[in-house]
Amino acid sequence: MPTRGHKDVKPLPRRALARTPEARENQVIADAIDLAEKQIREGTASSQVITHFLKLGSTRERLEQVRLQREVELLTAKASQMADAKDIKELYQNAIDAFKVYSGQEVDNGEDSNLF
């Protein structure tokens, strides 16, 4: 297996080719993180690499990640609430239609007859 010009450099492990663009992106990200980690350990990392990882470990970054996670949870809850509201609307409409049938009235199944 080829090396990178030095006899003390270990060959890179072969990975299966990614089948999707997302998987390929994840492979490249993993490789970049591996390289950055190696550079940091060897003391050859650029100031940009060091600064990047310092920022990732900061309190501000951790709080930002928590905020983003809570925003996602809020959006998920809102979507669920909207779906529940639609279900409740249908339930009310079904109940109104049932009362009409019980009272002898005709039920209009058209979409224009929604009360809510």
C-alpha positions in Angstrom: 0.0 0.0 0.0 1.5 3.4 -0.8 2.7 5.7 1.8 3.1 9.5 1.8 6.8 9.7 1.0 8.2 8.8 4.5 9.0 5.2 5.5 7.7 5.9 9.1 4.2 7.1 7.9 1.6 4.4 8.2 -0.6 3.7 5.2 -4.2 5.0 5.4 -6.8 2.4 6.2 -9.0 1.5 3.2 -12.7 2.3 3.8 -15.7 1.1 1.9 -16.9 3.7 -0.6 -19.8 5.8 0.6 -23.1 5.1 -1.1 -24.7 8.5 -0.5 -23.5 12.1 -0.6 -24.2 12.4 3.1 -22.2 9.3 3.9 -19.3 10.6 1.7 -19.5 13.9 3.5 -19.3 12.1 6.9 -16.2 10.2 5.7 -14.4 13.4 4.7 -15.4 15.1 7.9 -14.0 12.1 9.9 -10.8 12.2 7.9 -10.4 15.9 8.6 -11.0 15.5 12.3 -8.5 12.6 12.4 -5.9 14.8 10.6 -6.5 17.8 12.9 -6.2 15.5 16.0 -2.9 14.1 14.6 -1.6 17.6 13.9 -2.5 18.8 17.4 -0.8 15.8 19.0 2.3 16.4 17.0 2.4 20.1 17.5 2.0 21.0 13.8 -1.6 22.2 13.9 -2.2 25.7 12.5 -3.6 28.4 14.7 -6.9 28.1 12.8 -7.2 24.4 13.7 -6.4 25.1 17.3 -8.8 28.0 17.5 -11.6 25.9 15.9 -11.3 23.2 18.5 -10.9 25.7 21.4 -14.2 27.3 20.3 -15.9 24.0 20.2 -15.1 23.4 23.8 -16.1 26.9 25.0 -19.1 27.5 27.3 -20.6 29.8 24.7 -20.5 27.0 22.1 -22.1 24.5 24.5 -24.8 27.0 25.3 -25.4 27.6 21.6 -25.7 23.8 21.0 -28.3 23.6 23.9 -30.2 26.5 22.4 -30.3 24.9 19.0 -31.4 21.6 20.4 -34.2 23.3 22.3 -35.3 25.2 19.1 -35.6 21.9 17.3 -37.6 20.5 20.2 -39.9 23.5 20.1 -40.4 23.2 16.3 -41.2 19.5 16.7 -43.7 20.3 19.5 -45.3 23.0 17.3 -45.7 20.6 14.4 -47.2 18.0 16.7 -49.6 20.5 18.1 -50.7 21.6 14.6 -51.4 17.9 13.7 -53.3 17.4 17.0 -55.4 20.5 16.3 -56.3 19.1 12.9 -57.3 15.8 14.5 -59.4 17.7 17.1 -61.1 19.6 14.3 -62.0 16.4 12.5 -63.3 14.9 15.8 -65.6 17.9 16.4 -66.8 17.7 12.8 -67.6 14.0 13.2 -69.4 14.7 16.4 -71.5 17.5 14.8 -72.3 15.2 11.9 -73.4 12.4 14.3 -75.7 14.8 16.2 -77.2 15.9 12.9 -77.9 12.3 11.9 -79.4 11.5 15.4 -81.6 14.6 15.1 -82.8 13.6 11.6 -81.0 16.4 9.7 -79.1 15.7 6.6 -75.3 15.7 6.8 -73.5 17.7 4.1 -70.3 15.9 3.3 -69.0 18.8 1.2 -65.8 20.6 2.2 -67.6 23.9 2.4 -69.6 22.9 5.5 -66.8 22.9 8.0 -67.6 25.0 11.0 -64.1 25.3 12.3 
